[in-house]
């Protein structure tokens, strides 16, 4: 019976989302205060019913109710509880339900916070309602998670072992909070265009900023988690492969980063007003395109659950209406918005403008590299792939140039800055950059232009952040957000450059008792034992790091076999000093107890994800300051206007 | 006002120029850095030049996997019509198995052997790489529902 309860909840949710769309859009007009109340309550109702449906599905997974087809296809009684729960979104249907749940959460938040006043909120809820309705229709008609199976199988088919991992249990919810957060920004942008009152519409950037921040933080954390998972789980030591699926999450991040910065200018000085609106539309478009790439079977990977063309078609139609509609609205209404204030060529606005130019260009490169093979395939059936060299040629220089510009932004004043004073203030950072470059050139081999310039830029970024922190000493915590985020960028850059330029690799077949060397390490192989996990059997390799003839730390890479799924998985072992990773993968069993072994040393690799964490923390700091301080101007203006109209 | 207009014009021109430069680099980059996907039949039909990097996809031929010296592995990739010998020096993915789908990146050497520098096995039982499905369909060895 429980499955039907979920199904019925989804139908109620669909009805409520339609009510929310209609009443929200009506509430955008000044007198319709009743419609606004209806929109707010239906947002809450939507959350209740979607949460109920999601709860029902989670319950079905937890108790292994195999009469639900989705559970039978993706779960197994022997699976640990945490992976039974994460299995809810480890498949197409469940992950779409998670998407709608996050959407409903955002809608409820928009309705509860009422940022930007009643009318802007109402219009934003209306647009959110339309998006929710589209996705609920998508779920009910093409991806119903509550379909029954008759007869009920005795046991489920299990979850792909690669997905049975703590990093990947958290990765999709994080990314969804980001993707869907961009839908909320989109709704606010569309709302600003829908509300005719200029005084209200012009407020949208301030109103949407917490949402932009939330989306950005979640995307940053989600991408970092995904990259970390790929690093330790896929067994080849790569943290980023320019795979279409990875690109699908990077593109929204690039646009969200651009939006974060342009909305800052819009809010502070009124610059880039229409541009920020356009970026909001672009950001959600990238989320939708990401969803299309991942959910339509256009590409293969662990993420591509679905191979049903109707799903791809549905999302394509959705993209057409959402993006097309928003752009039409933009073309119609944007010219009526107040043009932003002017600024001098040397000013913070200019740096933010350049930031946006570079980020959008970087996104365009990724977009072209990702879509080109698919377009070629669709046109003539020629199958090609675009590899890392393309991104090294296009994306890397653009992003490096962007990072060179970053330190100027926080130093320059709004409207009109003083370049000479800024340069003077940044001299110590320049010094740090030079020191970093010299140290890298002098002390580390192999020498290379890429690594040297990357470290110089990283020194420049981190030095400038320290200067910025020192300058703002005593300010409230959120004033340090930008410095922290920019320092995080520098930290990640060091990790990427170090682990790419100075990696070492060793590949060999070892018998028990034999040793191998990789980089500065000597490893002794002590043989393999058979271990039993909760739902797998493992060959566990025992390796000891030999330190001047004495045994040190042990590494235990595993080769796991999952009988329920009938699949194998390598579980790498990583020994980290915090600044250097020794990375070990156990390969196939050769004759006589010998095993193929692959070892890597990745210097500075942990910095890649540490930097991501620092960036996300910077975002959180800004968000915290934002939600704590009540906006003084926005709140009283809107009710006054509403009263005047009534 | 006039200087403002001039500034705007200069800015628009600069933006256009930057856009054109990016577009140029993208087009150049795409032309230089794409890899074709080929099936064993394509290789047999001499569609691939020696030393050109490409991706080879098909099934790992049953009974063809042999371990050489060190970590070297030798196997054959087949699409049912033709098969290509392949060499790989590295640790095979856990999902690599005889009779299962595989996609490898590498080049043909002068002996007609495919030297792989990367081997990807399909991610699980249910899903075959679409390229492999396509290659099998073209060689007539694919039956719907045969996964």
Boltz contact constraints between the chains, C-beta under 6 A:
constraints:
  - contact:
      token1: [A, 160]
      token2: [B, 124]
      max_distance: 6.0
  - contact:
      token1: [A, 300]
      token2: [B, 129]
      max_distance: 6.0
  - contact:
      token1: [A, 300]
      token2: [B, 130]
      max_distance: 6.0
  - contact:
      token1: [A, 302]
      token2: [B, 123]
      max_distance: 6.0
  - contact:
      token1: [A, 361]
      token2: [B, 22]
      max_distance: 6.0
  - contact:
      token1: [A, 365]
      token2: [B, 26]
      max_distance: 6.0
  - contact:
      token1: [A, 368]
      token2: [B, 26]
      max_distance: 6.0
  - contact:
      token1: [A, 372]
      token2: [B, 30]
      max_distance: 6.0
  - contact:
      token1: [A, 383]
      token2: [B, 37]
      max_distance: 6.0
  - contact:
      token1: [A, 383]
      token2: [B, 131]
      max_distance: 6.0
  - contact:
      token1: [A, 384]
      token2: [B, 34]
      max_distance: 6.0
  - contact:
      token1: [A, 384]
      token2: [B, 36]
      max_distance: 6.0
  - contact:
      token1: [A, 385]
      token2: [B, 35]
      max_distance: 6.0
  - contact:
      token1: [A, 386]
      token2: [B, 34]
      max_distance: 6.0
  - contact:
      token1: [A, 387]
      token2: [B, 33]
      max_distance: 6.0
  - contact:
      token1: [A, 389]
      token2: [B, 33]
      max_distance: 6.0
  - contact:
      token1: [A, 390]
      token2: [B, 29]
      max_distance: 6.0
  - contact:
      token1: [A, 390]
      token2: [B, 33]
      max_distance: 6.0
  - contact:
      token1: [A, 393]
      token2: [B, 29]
      max_distance: 6.0
  - contact:
      token1: [A, 394]
      token2: [B, 25]
      max_distance: 6.0
  - contact:
      token1: [A, 394]
      token2: [B, 26]
      max_distance: 6.0
  - contact:
      token1: [A, 394]
      token2: [B, 29]
      max_distance: 6.0
  - contact:
      token1: [A, 507]
      token2: [B, 71]
      max_distance: 6.0
  - contact:
      token1: [A, 507]
      token2: [B, 90]
      max_distance: 6.0
  - contact:
      token1: [A, 509]
      token2: [B, 70]
      max_distance: 6.0
  - contact:
      token1: [A, 509]
      token2: [B, 71]
      max_distance: 6.0
  - contact:
      token1: [A, 567]
      token2: [B, 124]
      max_distance: 6.0
  - contact:
      token1: [A, 568]
      token2: [B, 94]
      max_distance: 6.0
  - contact:
      token1: [A, 569]
      token2: [B, 94]
      max_distance: 6.0
  - contact:
      token1: [A, 570]
      token2: [B, 94]
      max_distance: 6.0
  - contact:
      token1: [A, 585]
      token2: [B, 91]
      max_distance: 6.0
  - contact:
      token1: [A, 587]
      token2: [B, 91]
      max_distance: 6.0
  - contact:
      token1: [A, 588]
      token2: [B, 92]
      max_distance: 6.0
  - contact:
      token1: [A, 590]
      token2: [B, 67]
      max_distance: 6.0
  - contact:
      token1: [A, 596]
      token2: [B, 71]
      max_distance: 6.0
  - contact:
      token1: [A, 596]
      token2: [B, 91]
      max_distance: 6.0
  - contact:
      token1: [A, 598]
      token2: [B, 91]
      max_distance: 6.0
